[in-house]
Amino acid sequence: MATNILRLPRRIFTKNMGITSFKTGSKTSNISRVNQTRTAVSTPSGAILPKPDKTPFGLIRMTVVMLPFLYVGTLISKNFAALLEEHDIFVPEDDDDDD
């Protein structure tokens, strides 16, 4: 009973990490080996998953989408800064240090 309680955290850890343990062929030996399984490339039954779809022209598509939004964001911030300065809401003071 006590050994089962002590082994419970290990079972939970190995279950969450995708690590399976098995005992050697000897029934008197309590030595367990640890094998890592990669669930990203195989199903739980052991079948190999197909290759993921590759997006053609990924970098070009990202650039085509990103540049117009950066430009629009720049225009909005520039116009808002001009509006704030026009209404004297946020105007940096010109402190000339002639000392």
Secondary structure, 3 states (H helix, E strand, C coil): CHHHHHHHHHHHHHHHCCEEEEECCCCCCCCEEEEECCCCCECCCCCECCCCCCCCCHHHHHHHHHHHHHHHHHHHHHHHHHHHHHCCCCCCCCCCCCC
